[in-house]
Each structure stands twice: as C-alpha cells, then as structure tokens.
Amino acid sequence: MTSIFSGGLSRYALYGFAIAVIAVLMATVAAVMLSGKALTLANLYAAQASNPMLMALDLMPFIFALWAQGLAAGFSDEKAGARSKKTDTEQSEKLALKAEARRLEQEDTLTGLANRAHFLQQLDASLRDAELNRTRVGVIVLDLDGFSEVNDQFGAATGDRVLKSVARRLSNATENTGSILARLGGNSFGLAIDALQSTQALEDLAQRMRDVLVPPCTLDKLSLNLAASVGGAVYPDNATDSFGLVNAADGAMQHAKAGGGGFELVQTAIPVEDAEMHSLSAELRTAIEQDQLVLYLQPLIDVQADEVHGVEALVRWQHPRRGFLPPGEFIPRAERAGLMNELSKWVLRRALEYNAALRKQGWSIGVSVNLSARSLLDPDFPDLLADLLATYEVPSEVLTIEITEDTLMSDQRRTMDVVTRVSNMGIHISIDDFGTGYSQLTYLKRLPASEIKIDRSFVTDMLESDTDMAIVKATIELGHALGLRAVAEGIEYENQSVKLRELGCDIIQGYYMGRPMPYDKLCEWLAEWQLHHQPEAMAVGESARGSY
C-alpha cells in the first residue's frame, strides 16, 4: 500500500474518486425521485441514511481512487523501466560510436593495421618503458620493391588488393611476437619490438617477414611475385625517439634497396648532429600543436594590369631554442616523419584566416598554398578544403593549390582523381616549378590546371642566357595555348619584370616586388602599393584592390 502512494496522489486517483462521487450522487437523486419526494438536501440525506445500498455505494469513491492509484503506479514503473532501458541503449550506442571513432583514428583504413600516427604513439610508450627498465626496442621498416609497377600496369585497385594481401601475410608472420605492426604509408610497413633480446632476434624477425612474401600473390588470373627491402634500427643505439628510430630504420631500408634488396641493420651509433635532427622531427609535431609556426606571405603581381593578384603562403618555424628556421631545415623532416598532412592543414587554416581578414579590409585577392604528394593521395582532402573554406567564409575561387610536376607524376591515377575533385569545387590548380620535372604534355593537357609557374632557375639568367630566354618564352606561349596563366617566380630586378611583361607573362613574384613577410607587414606593404599604384583620379575602391 505504501509503495503505490510513494510518488504522491496521482491525477488518475483523483479522476476515479470524482467519477465515483458523481455516480453515488446520481444514485441518491434517483432514489429520492423514485420515492416521489421533493429533491431537497434533507431528502437526499434521508435517502442515504435509510437505504443500505446507497450507504454501500458511499465506499465506491475510495475504492475507485485506490484502484486508479494502483494502475498509475504500475504505468509509472513501466515508463521508468522503459526510460532506463532507453538510457542504457543510448549510452551503449554512444560508447560504441566513441570506440569506432577511436578505432578509425588508430587504424589504416585499407589494411586494418595500425596507422602511422598510432604506431608512433605506441612506439613512444615503448621507448618510455625501455628507458625506465633499461631495455632495448627494435624497429623494422619494410618497403615493397617495384610496387609502383603494379599500380602502373594493373591499376590502383589491384595495388590495394596486393597491399591487403601483404598485410595479412605480415600479420601471420609476426603473430605472438609481442610486436606492433603498422602500415606507415604507401607500400611501407613498420614493426616495433618491445624488450628486444638481441639484434639477431631482430634479423630473424625481418627474415621471417621477407620469407612470407616469397609465395606468389594470386589475384584472379594474375600471379605477382613480391619482394621487399627491409631496414632495422635499435633503441638506444641508433636513435632516442620514435621519429628518429623509424627514420634510422627507413634509411637502412633505402640503403638495402639501393644495394639490390634484402635486409640491412643500422650498425653505427647515431652521430650527435643526426640525433639533433631526429629530435627536430619530434619537436615539429609539438610546434604544429602549440602554434610555434609562422606564416609568411609573398605578393603575386599581375604584371599586365599592374595590380596585386594575390599572395603565396610560405611557412616558417620560430623555434624556441634554435631561433628562426627556414622551410628547408624542417620540411624534409616533416615529410620523413609523416607530418606533412598536419603541416598542410595548419598552413591552409592560417592562409584562409589571413585571406578572410584581408577581404574585410577590402582586399579581394587570392592566396596560393603549396601541397605535398601525401595530401593529393588523401581521398578526404577535398572535403577538408570544403570545410575550411566554409569555416572562414572564403570563396573557393580565391584559393590556389600549388603542386609540383613530380608530385603530379608520382601516382597519376590517384592524383588526377583528387585534383579533379578540388578543381570542380572552383579552386585553382597551379603546376609549380614547371619545366624541372618529368611530366608528359598529354597528362598535363588533361589536368584541370589554371596556371603554370616557371621555375626561378630559368628566370634568374634569362637576360644573360639565350637558352633560358627561349625556355621562358616557350613556356609562356605553351601556357597560353593551353588556356593557362603563366607565372614567373624569382624576379629580383626591374629589367626582369619589364621583359616578362613584354613576353606576355601574366603574374610575377619575387624580391623585386616584395619579400615574404608576416601578415602585419603585408598589410603595410599593401597600403604602400595602393598609394603608389592607384591612379590619382580614382578614389579608393574595390577596383584598385586586386583581381578576385
């Protein structure tokens, strides 16, 4: 009885009580009227007092109230159970989604192995334990030999199937060894071994990995023979951090590949200067996360219209101990450490942030960003660009992606897919360092590019070298024939800019117009440009402020 009233008197009990009271009143009224007496309160009371049936009916309101309260309590318990079950289900679904997101962050989507980022995280933890316990850690880097030929001859889909097969074989070979197997990227795989007993154990494991690749890989009607070059490195002999250890093993693998394949172990202790460079790789990740990088911007001038066309974004590193580092000192480390995606995202975010700020000041100019091959092989990269453009409310046609010839030629099928998707968004594609790579004109003709950049090596001596002059002129004419803008970089003198204008070059870039500079200095430079290049009769307006 107590439990059904534990939540208080329910409205259903009140409804039941009221209905029963009304029924009792109606029965009493009917009894008075049937007796032929007047309908007064005295007669109603007398009928109640003299009629045993009516007296029994007086208990009905309380019985109805109790019955309704019991039903309400039952419904309440059922609802509470349903709510509890729903809450438990939702909680389980949230936990499952979090687990799936965590798995996707740690797993290579193609092979199901650990990805490079997760591999390095696990390796970091292993190195911390090794330092405490004074044990050794081994790392193996395996790279398939001649894999690019598989992609070229049989297509990327077949190449992906080969990689999946290799991943399964390597998983079987390293099972129950207490090691971590990962796909480091492309056709490279990595293995980390905790508490390494000896270098011989490392060599034995490397040989086992090579042996499982010996049987031909059979796919439909194809039978492919696989081989791999393998490199090994040991902590603390060859490096003291995860990036350094992987780089050391990768260097040994490259040396083995140059010698015809096989396995090679780093034999010598790492020199002090190399150790510093490995440390630099580890510090670069922190620099990206803690915003130690600085974005410089160099003006791009429309030499025909004599107006600012845009700026190129160039990253620099303000290292807390080593001072100001130019890109040549850390970009190669970022590439070898697998940090180019993170670095490219940082540059894109900051470049679009600055462009949005310039647009608010009335400067409708573009911004160019250099990209690595790794970004072009990422099928999610166009989605990232779309999100960033939406975040900073920058029109897609403002952004130009610069890609070198060699990057475009590294994996034509995949790069063509990503570049086409990016171009379809309205983003411009620029072929950087044109003339220094090995691109094929038939391939370039199919590319949805907007411009070609003539490499500075041709521009620098074009006034002294007839050959360089001929190359620059021919490149400009080729670009125009293909419907592309021609951009020349490395302009350091006025006579170079004058000649390029005569040759029909569209955009020029170099120290003569403006050096790379931080955002605040660029704002000052733009104000100075506007002061000296705006016609006197023209009021300050949008037409004098760029071409986008």
CORJO-V840885 format. One line per field, one symbol per residue. phi: phi as a letter, one per 20 degrees, with the letter a starting at -180 (. if undefined). burial: # if it has 24 or more other ideal C-beta (glycine too) atoms within 12 Angstrom, else .. A space follows every 10 residues. Layout:
phi->???
burial->???
//
This chain:
phi->.fffdfenfe ffffffffff ffffffffff fffffnefec fffffffffe dgffffffff gfffffffff ffffffffff ffffffffff ffffffffff fffffddfff enffefffgf fffgffffff ffelddcdcd ddcfemfgff ffednfffgf ffffffffff fffdfmdmdd dbeeplddcc cddflffaff ffffffffff ffefggeecl eecdedbbdc ccbceefdad bfffffffff ffffffffeo oocbdfedff ffffffffff fffffffffd meecedcdfd dfffelbfer cdececceff denfdfffec fgffffemdf ffffffffff ffffffffff eneedebdcf ceffffeefe fgffgfffff feldffffec eecfgfffef bgffffffff fffffnfedd eelfodecfd fffffefeed bcdffffefg dffddfffff ffffffffgf femdfddddn fdcfffffff fffngeccbr fferfgbfgf ffgfffffgf fedegffeff bffecodd
burial->...#.....# .##..##..# ...##.##.. ##........ ...#..##.. ...#..##.# #..###.##. .##....... .......... .......... .....###.# #.######## ####.##..# .....##### #####.#..# #....#.### ########## #.##..#.## ########## ######..#. ######.### .##...#... ...#.##### ########## ########## ###.###... ######...# ...##.#### #####.##.. .######### ###...#### #######... ....#.#..# #.######## ########## #########. ..######## ########.. ##.##..##. .#.#.#.### #####.#### ######.##. ###.###### #####...#. ...#..#### ######.### .#.....##. ###.##.##. .#.####### #....##.## #.######## .###.####. .#..##..## .......... ...#####
//
